[in-house]
Amino acid sequence: MNHPRILIAGVGNIFLGDDAFGVEVVRRMAQRALPAAVRVMDFGIKGIDLAYALLEGYDGAILVDAVSRGGEPGRLHVLEPDLDNMADTGAGEQVVVAHGMDPVEVLRLVRTLGGPLPTIRVVGCEPATFAPADGRACLSVPVDAAVEGAITLIEALAREWLDRKAESWTNSGLPQRFSTS
């Protein structure tokens, strides 16, 4: 069975203001033409679903989320989690809740389930607020303005991975399985 090679996963809670950033990014990306090797999914707050998706044999995964790093609202970050140095949870501790989305806990769950983790990148946006505006679920102005830039960044990361994979297949004498154009 051929699986998509790259997973783009939007995470966040649509009822908590800028926490909906990842969900909005993948909603807009799903309307674009993407290579067949790229799978775009909205996971919202369903950490267990993301963990099982990561077990499907992807070469890479891009998690898209609101990420507080002390910068200006709307600033984009590309992070590479240190998967080799993630602290393990103790025996008997709950690894992840079914309706929670702590990405580190999701990655730990994948390891607990015995799966190898693909290369992971996090494309994060500095939030302005985690409160709904006027009782409505919507992004703040600076975070909404960052969505298109995030899509461009994610597409570039995915294209880089696909090109690198295609080059390794060509250099190994194997036929290219797909075109990245």
Residue, then its C-alpha position, 0 to 999 in steps of 0.5 A: m500500500n502506498h501511503p502519502r509521504i508527508l503529513i501536514a497536520g493542523v492542530g489547535n482549538i477553534f474556540l480559543g482565539d489564535d489557538a485555531f491557527g493550525v486548523e485555519v492553515v490546513r483548511r486553506m491548504a486543503q483548497r489548493a492543488l498539492p502533490a499526491a505525496v502530501r496529505v493535509m489534515d485537520f486534527g484539532i484537539k484530537g491528539i490520539d488521531l494524530a498519533y495514529a496518523l503518525l504511525e502510517g509511515y510518513d517520511g516527514a510531518i509538519l505540525v502547524d500550531a500556535v506557538s508562544r515563544g515571546g515574539e510579536p503576534g503573527r511571527l512565524h517559527v519553524l521548530e525541529p523538536d529534539l525527538d531523541n531527547m524527549a523525556d519519557t513519561g513514567a510507567g503507568e502515567q497517562v501518555v495522552v488524553a483522547h481530546g487533548m493536543d499536547p504535541v510532545e505527548v502525542l509524539r511520546l504516544v507514538r513511541t509508546l505504541g512502538g512506531p518510529l517517528p518521521t522527521i518532524r517540523v513545527v510551523g508555529c505562529e506567535p499568538a496574540t490571544f487565546a480568547p474568542a473575540d466577542g464570543r466568536a471563534c476567530l483569529s486575531v488580525p496579526v495571526d490571520a495575516a500570517v496564515e498565507g505566509a505560513i502556507t508558503l513556508i509549509e509548501a517550501l518545506a514539503r517541496e524540499w523534503l520531496d525533492r530530497k527524497a526524489e534525489s535519493w531515489t535517483n542517486s540510488g538507481l531506483p526509479q523516481r516514484f513521483s514528480t515534485s513539479 
